[in-house]
Amino acid sequence: MTKLRTILAENIKAYRNEMGFSQLKLADLAETAPNYIAMIEAERRFPSDTMLEKIADALQREPCELFSIAPMQKQWQEALLADFAEFIAQKLEKTRGKNPCKPLAPPINT
């Protein structure tokens, strides 16, 4: 099971990047210090309810959205697809000029 701190940290980071905010910009909008945002994203601090509301407001989200696993799943899915595309590209590069459809067994003579 994913820890609450991990979900919160990943979501704040994902929403912040989606908005094009630096940690400094988010901190300014949430009226806190940039290193505090960094520590939340590094899972070293957990914000109070008041700070969660300020961060959510700055990210134009509802506070409960900061605890949803949906943004994390999207991020992981995109990373997985990128890794898979790279894997396929490497395999295709290795087979370039070779017959990638060669039979697994010799043909049966009848």
HELIX and SHEET records of a PDB file:
HELIX    1   1 LEU A    4  MET A   19  1                                  16    
HELIX    2   2 GLN A   23  ALA A   30  1                                   8    
HELIX    3   3 PRO A   34  GLU A   41  1                                   8    
HELIX    4   4 ASP A   49  ALA A   58  1                                  10    
HELIX    5   5 PRO A   63  PHE A   67  5                                   5    
HELIX    6   6 ALA A   70  THR A   95  1                                  26    
END                                                                             
